[in-house]
Amino acid sequence: MNFLQIFLYNLRASRYYKLRFDKIAHHLSKSQYYNIDKLKKYQEMQIEKLNNHVRENNEYYKSIGKELTKKNILSGFIRLSKNSLATQFDKIYKKTSNNEYLHITSGSTGQPCKVITSNYSEAHRLAQRNRFYDWWKVKPDDRNVLIWGKLTTSSKTSKTIVNRIKERIKSLFFEQKTHHFSVFSLSNTSIFNYFQEIKKRRPKFIRGYTSGIHQFCSLLESSGLDGHSLGFKVAFVTSEILLENQRDYIQRILGCPVANEYGAAEVGLIAYDCEYQNLHICEELINPIIDEEGNLLITDLLNFSTPLINYEIGDQIVFSKNKCKCGRESRVIEKINGRTGDLIQKTDGSFISQYLFYYAIKDLDNMGLARSIKQYKVFQIGYHFDVYLIKDVNYDKKAIDFIKKRMKAEIGEDITIKIIFVLEIEKEKSGKVRFFKRKK
């Protein structure tokens, strides 16, 4: 993107958000190279501003009976649960700007929530995403492909003509070069039309659900279509855990790097991959801490409309102790264990990561059983497991014996296992694929 393109994009964004978007973008271009001490000082300053605002203006935080101090926020003493956000929203939310934006979670944890962001906060969310794109040498108004779930927005979400016009303007400003494909429409027949449409438009990048892009690549391969010829510079995957074999497969089929985006509707971007494929925390947007059980708590530093202080996002993560080779000192996530509700319960009552299934299938490669299992999904009900499997080209019954043996050794000898072979793994209503679900 040349200087004129940057100028025009920032001008459109400034008019839309009614603020100096170019100043936000410039700040983020500089702050990405702050040392960790400077980043921490910036976060503490923003927490102090948030704290002062909340103590004076927020009905919910005034009523919780805990002292609001910077120390208590940084220690995790004060925290906000999903249940409290859902049931106490009217006390937590207070209008702070003329332009505000509604975000609703998909409810994959079983409890949908809504958050309203301020104009200032929303502009920073966009600027953070743009910085992410810049790391991968693409721009937000480059032609791109989006593989997503629902593509239409109900008119009920915009009750006034003014709001509908604003949404249309935003679409024209920021998404006019995005070509949408629904994950629900991906099939052995539609892939040929998709392939031709993409080649005609010549987009620079593809973005979407991890499972959606993985399925797109699988259909390309099975249909004999050359993914490299599509010319993508990068594939951005989001909304689901990215497994190592998925990254490798997508890169092989599309012939481009895969960049992981980790976020949530409530807080926006949490972390994203640099060129070394390390997940860097968006330190200027959020302050994340991990409690003693490994649960991720997030304070949104900029959204004063719906203040989220140590919000229990529902994930478990591990921070890396190493600095990234890219030179940026923002913290790096070493591993995302996934939703706390997606932990496997062992027969002794303790819990282990759902990665057990991933590594069990990955280990088949070391046993001479590579490409036996193409995809899986597991349901746990009590101590019974329904294991849905798609056979791969080199399927061998020994693979099933190994998986059962590994599950019993790790979870408990008393579990029962039912293997169910399918041709396709069921999606959620949102279009995502969750590889493990435990029903209480």
Stockholm file with secondary structure:
# STOCKHOLM 1.0

chainA/1-440         MNFLQIFLYNLRASRYYKLRFDKIAHHLSKSQYYNIDKLKKYQEMQIEKLNNHVRENNEYYKSIGKELTKKNILSGFIRLSKNSLATQFDKIYKKTSNNEYLHITSGSTGQPCKVITSNYSEAHRLAQRNRFYDWWKVKPDDRNVLIWGKLTTSSKTSKTIVNRIKERIKSLFFEQKTHHFSVFSLSNTSIFNYFQEIKKRRPKFIRGYTSGIHQFCSLLESSGLDGHSLGFKVAFVTSEILLENQRDYIQRILGCPVANEYGAAEVGLIAYDCEYQNLHICEELINPIIDEEGNLLITDLLNFSTPLINYEIGDQIVFSKNKCKCGRESRVIEKINGRTGDLIQKTDGSFISQYLFYYAIKDLDNMGLARSIKQYKVFQIGYHFDVYLIKDVNYDKKAIDFIKKRMKAEIGEDITIKIIFVLEIEKEKSGKVRFFKRKK
#=GR chainA/1-440 SS CCHHHHHHHHHHHHHHHTSCHHHHHHHHHHHTTCCHHHHHHHHHHHHHHHHHHHHHHCHHHHHSCSCCCHHHHHHTSSCBCHHHHHHSHHHHCCCCSSSEEEEECCCTTSCCCEEEEEHHHHHHHHHHHHHHHHHTTCCTTSCEEEEESCCCCCGGGCCSHHHHHHHHHHHHHHSTTEEEEEGGGCCTTHHHHHHHHHHHHCCSEEEEEHHHHHHHHHHHHHTTCCGGGGCCSEEEEESSCCCHHHHHHHHHHHSSCEEEEEEETTTEEEEEECTTCCEEECTTTEEEEECTTSEEEEEESSCCSSCCSSEEEEEEEEECSSCCTTSCCSCEEEEEEEEGGGCEECTTSCEECTHHHHHHHHGGGGGTCTTSEEEEEEEEETTEEEEEEEECTTCCHHHHHHHHHHHHHHHCTTCEEEEEECSSCCCCTTSCCCSEEEEC
#=GC SS_cons         CCHHHHHHHHHHHHHHHTSCHHHHHHHHHHHTTCCHHHHHHHHHHHHHHHHHHHHHHCHHHHHSCSCCCHHHHHHTSSCBCHHHHHHSHHHHCCCCSSSEEEEECCCTTSCCCEEEEEHHHHHHHHHHHHHHHHHTTCCTTSCEEEEESCCCCCGGGCCSHHHHHHHHHHHHHHSTTEEEEEGGGCCTTHHHHHHHHHHHHCCSEEEEEHHHHHHHHHHHHHTTCCGGGGCCSEEEEESSCCCHHHHHHHHHHHSSCEEEEEEETTTEEEEEECTTCCEEECTTTEEEEECTTSEEEEEESSCCSSCCSSEEEEEEEEECSSCCTTSCCSCEEEEEEEEGGGCEECTTSCEECTHHHHHHHHGGGGGTCTTSEEEEEEEEETTEEEEEEEECTTCCHHHHHHHHHHHHHHHCTTCEEEEEECSSCCCCTTSCCCSEEEEC
//
